[in-house]
Amino acid sequence: MRGKTWIGIVIFLLLALATRWIQYTHDTQDGEDSFQIDTRLDYALTELDSRTYDEQGRLAAMLQSPMLVQDADTGVGRASRPLIRLPGADGETRLLAEAADINAEKTEIQLAGAVEIRLPQPEGEVQISGEEIAFHIPSEVIRSEQPIEITGPGIHLTGIGLEADLRTRRYRLMRQIRGRYENR
């Protein structure tokens, strides 16, 4: 090899070493790597689009969320801006919220922040809204101890506390109930 080739190789190696040294000094704090994996998470999913099926192979529910994480220690999942869709004979029931916590057994979802539940009815859509609503998955029952508003064709109800069966479309407000009915 010629002398110029060796000089080029040496300069290249020095540049590579200098680059690595600069990167190392920026990536460390007190002599340790600054990049650490959050060991509290079991998993983190982005752009989730999940579907569950019943024993007969029919679509039972769909869950969409920009982010779903699960805590490894507790098994509790947390979804951001979840959309839960439940197909039914009258149409699709939709549950929306700003966030949701899914218990470790995957039997209950605690919806929180601007919760909206839209239920199809033959007369028109009924909407249930509140700040916190629990959805029991196996029975498709929702419950809340918070202020609730129910609106639908010709009806407007408010109250504190709710129990509603999404399959039978029966709703029960618990206390401080106020309502307005408009005959159409």
C-alpha positions in Angstrom: 0.0 0.0 0.0 1.0 3.5 -0.6 1.7 6.1 2.1 -1.4 8.1 1.3 -3.6 5.0 1.8 -2.2 4.4 5.2 -2.7 8.1 6.2 -6.3 7.8 5.0 -6.9 4.7 7.0 -5.4 6.2 10.2 -7.4 9.4 9.8 -10.6 7.4 9.3 -9.9 5.3 12.4 -9.2 8.5 14.4 -12.5 10.0 13.2 -14.4 6.8 14.1 -12.8 6.7 17.6 -13.6 10.4 18.2 -17.2 9.9 17.1 -17.6 7.0 19.5 -16.0 9.0 22.3 -18.4 12.0 21.7 -21.4 9.6 21.6 -20.3 7.9 24.8 -19.9 11.2 26.7 -23.4 12.3 25.7 -25.1 9.0 26.5 -23.8 8.6 30.0 -24.7 10.2 33.3 -22.4 9.5 36.3 -20.7 6.7 34.4 -23.9 4.7 33.7 -26.0 4.4 30.5 -28.9 6.8 30.5 -31.1 4.6 28.4 -33.1 2.2 30.6 -36.1 0.1 29.8 -39.2 0.7 32.1 -39.3 -2.7 33.8 -42.7 -1.9 35.3 -44.3 -2.5 31.9 -45.2 -6.0 30.7 -46.0 -4.6 27.3 -46.8 -1.4 25.4 -48.8 -1.5 22.2 -49.4 1.4 19.8 -52.3 1.7 17.3 -54.1 -1.2 18.9 -57.0 -2.7 17.0 -58.2 -5.8 18.9 -61.1 -8.1 18.2 -62.6 -10.8 20.5 -64.9 -13.6 19.5 -67.5 -15.7 21.4 -67.6 -19.5 21.6 -69.5 -19.7 18.2 -66.8 -17.7 16.5 -69.0 -14.5 16.2 -67.4 -11.1 16.7 -68.1 -10.1 20.4 -66.2 -6.9 20.8 -63.6 -4.6 19.3 -61.1 -2.4 21.1 -59.2 0.4 19.4 -56.6 2.6 21.2 -53.6 4.7 20.2 -51.7 3.2 23.2 -52.2 0.3 25.5 -49.7 -0.5 28.3 -49.8 -3.2 31.0 -48.1 -3.0 34.3 -46.0 -6.2 34.9 -46.5 -6.2 38.7 -50.2 -5.7 38.9 -51.4 -6.9 35.5 -53.5 -3.7 35.1 -53.7 -2.3 31.6 -54.1 1.3 30.7 -55.5 2.5 27.4 -55.5 6.0 26.0 -58.5 7.3 24.1 -60.2 3.8 23.9 -63.0 3.0 21.6 -64.9 -0.1 22.5 -67.5 -1.4 19.9 -70.0 -4.1 20.8 -72.0 -5.5 17.8 -75.7 -6.2 18.5 -79.0 -7.0 16.8 -80.0 -3.3 16.9 -76.6 -2.1 15.8 -73.3 -1.3 17.3 -72.9 0.0 20.8 -69.9 2.3 21.2 -68.0 3.2 24.4 -65.5 6.1 24.2 -63.4 7.8 26.8 -60.1 9.7 27.3 -58.6 6.8 29.2 -59.4 3.4 30.5 -58.0 1.0 33.2 -58.4 -2.7 32.5 -58.3 -4.9 35.6 -55.8 -7.8 35.8 -58.6 -10.4 35.3 -59.7 -8.6 32.1 -63.3 -8.6 33.3 -63.8 -4.8 34.0 -62.8 -1.6 32.2 -62.9 1.6 34.2 -63.6 4.4 31.6 -62.5 7.9 32.7 -62.7 11.4 31.3 -65.5 12.5 29.0 -67.1 9.0 28.8 -69.7 8.6 26.1 -71.8 5.5 25.5 -73.8 5.4 22.3 -76.6 2.8 22.2 -78.6 2.1 19.0 -82.4 2.0 19.5 -85.2 1.5 17.0 -86.4 5.0 17.8 -82.9 6.5 17.5 -79.6 6.6 19.3 -79.4 6.9 23.1 -76.3 8.5 24.6 -75.1 8.0 28.2 -72.3 10.4 29.3 -70.3 11.0 32.5 -66.8 11.4 33.8 -66.3 7.8 35.2 -68.1 4.7 34.2 -67.2 1.0 34.9 -67.9 -1.6 32.2 -68.2 -5.2 33.3 -67.3 -7.2 30.2 -68.9 -10.6 30.7 -72.3 -9.2 31.7 -72.1 -6.1 29.5 -73.3 -4.0 32.5 -72.1 -0.4 33.1 -72.1 1.2 36.6 -71.2 4.6 38.0 -71.5 6.6 41.2 -70.8 9.9 39.4 -73.2 12.4 37.8 -74.7 10.9 34.6 -76.6 12.3 31.7 -78.8 10.2 29.4 -80.2 11.7 26.1 -82.2 10.2 23.4 -85.2 10.8 21.1 -87.5 13.0 23.2 -85.8 12.3 26.5 -83.2 14.0 28.7 -82.3 12.5 32.1 -79.7 13.5 34.7 -78.9 11.8 38.0 -76.1 10.6 40.2 -75.3 6.9 40.0 -76.2 4.5 37.2 -76.6 0.8 36.5 -77.4 -0.2 32.9 -77.6 -3.5 31.1 -76.3 -2.9 27.5 -77.9 -6.2 26.3 -81.4 -5.5 27.4 -81.1 -1.7 27.2 -82.5 -1.1 30.7 -81.1 1.9 32.6 -81.5 2.8 36.3 -80.4 6.1 37.7 -79.8 5.9 41.4 -80.5 9.3 43.0 -81.2 13.0 42.3 -82.9 12.1 39.1 -84.3 14.9 36.9 -85.9 14.3 33.5 -87.6 16.0 30.6 -89.8 14.1 28.1 -90.8 15.6 24.8 -93.7 13.9 23.0 -92.9 13.8 19.3 
